[in-house]
Amino acid sequence: MKYIDVEAHKDLLEKRLLEAERFTFRCHEGLKCFTRCCRNLNLFLYPYDVVRLKNRLSISSEQFLDAYVNIVQRESNFFPDVLLRMAENEERTCLFLSESGCTVYPDRPDTCRTFPLEQGILFEGPAGRATDVYFFKPPDFCLGQYEPEDWTTESWAKDQEAVFYHKMTATWSEVKALFLSDPWGREGPYGQKGKMAFMATYNLDRFRDFVFHSTFLKRYKVKGDVLKKIKTDEVTLMKFGFGWVRFFVWGFKHPHLKPR
């Protein structure tokens, strides 16, 4: 996912797919390149990806992060990137790849659903609302781009059951974009605030435990219907966490929470 500023990337935006613009693509086992795109990847995982994958594997978010993820703090990036760990073999294959294909296909990450498109997030300023933009960028080895089946970005998202994924990624990107500038000061991203922000976005099982089993509810009043839902509804919990980060780090108003 690329963060795109309108003024700074006018040339790049000219190459995006327009809403009704069509592209051709079909991936299937009959192609010689089948699963070649599942190797040697820098595959970014977004919070909703982690929710779906850890539930698919029937493990906690913390167990998933420990076993399947590399957390990378890049220079001049004030929130860590979460990347799917590759296998330690010669081809650095995806850990979920088998001889017959993807073993977590119904819960595959947003980036996998979007392929062969590349998703960008367009902002009118760093705190602006996120808008999806797409680029048709299959790798040279991809033979699926020569298949005759044609799509628009909308029809492809529906076919890949990616519409809700895209919505969750865009929601997260509005928070992530705030980290383009340094909110931490001397404490740095590894301080208490940074750890809290990561927990509230990527380690939802621990965040839920924090909400219900710390002094959190003694210090903050949460709307009753929301409090009830975040006990069992992980999407509501995730969105609550996003709002908590905005409140905790920057002091933005939280729609469902206020200090007691």
MARKE-588988 format. One record per residue (C-alpha): residue in one letter; x, y, z. Coordinates in steps of 0.05 Angstrom, whole numbers, padded with zeros to 5 digits, always signed. Layout:
aXYZ
...
//
This chain:
m+00000+00000+00000
k+00028+00067-00021
y+00010+00133+00012
i+00000+00184-00044
d-00001+00259-00036
v-00041+00292-00092
e+00009+00349-00105
a+00072+00308-00097
h+00052+00250-00142
k+00014+00279-00201
d+00055+00238-00251
l+00042+00173-00214
l-00032+00187-00209
e-00037+00193-00285
k-00020+00118-00288
r-00076+00095-00242
l-00135+00055-00267
l-00197+00097-00275
e-00262+00072-00245
a-00289+00040-00309
e-00222+00024-00340
r-00213-00050-00356
f-00155-00098-00350
t-00148-00172-00367
f-00127-00225-00318
r-00140-00296-00296
c-00098-00340-00250
h-00106-00415-00251
e-00066-00479-00241
g-00055-00487-00316
l-00007-00428-00318
k+00068-00444-00313
c+00076-00385-00265
f+00022-00411-00217
t+00043-00393-00144
r+00108-00360-00168
c+00080-00294-00140
c+00077-00327-00071
r+00153-00327-00062
n+00205-00278-00037
l+00154-00226-00017
n+00152-00163+00024
l+00079-00175+00039
f+00051-00122+00086
l-00003-00145+00135
y-00056-00096+00159
p-00095-00104+00224
y-00156-00137+00192
d-00109-00186+00156
v-00082-00208+00224
v-00153-00217+00252
r-00174-00262+00195
l-00110-00303+00193
k-00103-00315+00268
n-00176-00337+00270
r-00165-00383+00210
l-00108-00415+00249
s-00147-00415+00315
i-00091-00380+00353
s-00087-00313+00389
s-00063-00250+00356
e+00000-00252+00399
q+00015-00324+00378
f+00005-00304+00305
l+00051-00244+00310
d+00105-00287+00343
a+00102-00344+00293
y+00084-00312+00226
v+00106-00239+00225
n+00167-00195+00220
i+00159-00127+00253
v+00203-00075+00219
q+00216-00005+00245
r+00241+00033+00185
e+00280+00098+00189
s+00235+00159+00181
n+00173+00115+00193
f+00143+00127+00261
f+00100+00064+00266
p+00127-00006+00252
d+00110-00044+00189
v+00082-00114+00197
l+00105-00163+00143
l+00087-00236+00133
r+00148-00278+00148
m+00174-00321+00091
a+00199-00393+00098
e+00273-00403+00108
n+00283-00441+00044
e+00318-00424-00021
e+00257-00392-00054
r+00232-00358+00010
t+00162-00384-00002
c+00101-00359+00035
l+00090-00399+00098
f+00019-00414+00075
l+00038-00441+00007
s+00030-00515-00009
e+00039-00553-00074
s-00034-00543-00091
g-00035-00469-00074
c-00054-00425-00015
t-00075-00462+00048
v-00110-00400+00078
y-00142-00377+00013
p-00211-00357+00042
d-00174-00313+00092
r-00116-00290+00050
p-00090-00219+00062
d-00116-00157+00027
t-00053-00151-00015
c-00063-00222-00042
r-00136-00208-00059
t-00117-00144-00095
f-00063-00176-00139
p-00049-00164-00197
l-00069-00093-00178
e-00028-00051-00131
q-00068-00010-00082
g-00051+00062-00063
i-00084+00107-00012
l-00096+00178-00036
f-00096+00234+00016
e-00116+00307+00010
g-00064+00326+00063
p-00037+00278+00117
a-00100+00280+00160
g-00148+00276+00101
r-00197+00220+00086
a-00168+00160+00050
t-00189+00144-00021
d-00168+00080-00056
v-00130+00083-00122
y-00106+00023-00162
f-00050+00008-00211
f-00046-00053-00257
k+00024-00078-00242
p+00033-00153-00251
p+00106-00176-00251
d+00137-00193-00318
f+00133-00268-00305
c+00058-00266-00293
l+00022-00302-00350
g-00046-00287-00321
q-00044-00217-00350
y-00049-00248-00420
e-00113-00287-00404
p-00175-00259-00440
e-00221-00249-00379
d-00230-00175-00366
w-00247-00135-00304
t-00255-00066-00273
t-00226-00051-00205
e-00297-00056-00176
s-00314-00123-00208
w-00246-00152-00189
a-00255-00131-00116
k-00324-00164-00114
d-00299-00227-00147
q-00242-00233-00097
e-00287-00217-00037
a-00241-00158-00024
v-00291-00101-00015
f-00294-00106+00060
y-00219-00118+00064
h-00207-00054+00024
k-00253-00016+00070
m-00216-00040+00132
t-00148-00024+00100
a-00170+00046+00083
t-00196+00056+00154
w-00129+00035+00182
s-00091+00078+00132
e-00124+00141+00159
v-00092+00125+00226
k-00026+00102+00197
a-00019+00166+00157
l-00017+00206+00221
f+00049+00171+00236
l+00083+00203+00176
s+00106+00254+00227
d+00138+00236+00294
p+00088+00236+00352
w+00134+00204+00403
g+00186+00257+00420
r+00242+00234+00465
e+00206+00170+00483
g+00212+00143+00412
p+00169+00089+00380
y+00193+00036+00429
g+00167+00073+00490
q+00103+00059+00528
k+00059+00099+00481
g+00087+00063+00420
k+00076-00005+00452
m+00005+00014+00470
a-00010+00038+00399
f+00016-00027+00368
m-00024-00069+00417
a-00088-00031+00403
t-00082-00041+00328
y-00048-00109+00317
n-00053-00148+00382
l-00128-00145+00392
d-00133-00203+00440
r-00086-00169+00488
f-00120-00101+00476
r-00188-00132+00495
d-00157-00160+00558
f-00128-00091+00573
v-00196-00058+00565
f-00233-00108+00610
h-00180-00130+00660
s-00139-00067+00676
t-00161-00001+00706
f-00183+00023+00637
l-00258+00022+00652
k-00246+00058+00718
r-00212+00114+00681
y-00255+00118+00619
k-00329+00112+00606
v-00346+00072+00543
k-00415+00073+00511
g-00454+00012+00535
d-00472-00017+00467
v-00400-00010+00442
l-00372-00041+00506
k-00418-00101+00497
k-00398-00110+00424
i-00323-00106+00434
k-00326-00167+00479
t-00341-00212+00420
d-00339-00170+00355
e-00268-00162+00332
v-00283-00112+00277
t-00316-00066+00329
l-00257-00078+00375
m-00208-00061+00319
k-00244+00004+00302
f-00247+00021+00376
g-00172+00010+00379
f-00160+00056+00321
g-00200+00110+00356
w-00162+00096+00420
v-00095+00107+00385
r-00119+00174+00357
f-00142+00194+00427
f-00083+00167+00466
v-00028+00191+00420
w-00056+00255+00391
g-00114+00274+00437
f-00167+00269+00383
k-00238+00260+00408
h-00260+00187+00412
p-00333+00177+00389
h-00347+00122+00441
l-00302+00140+00500
k-00290+00196+00549
p-00250+00204+00614
r-00289+00193+00678
//
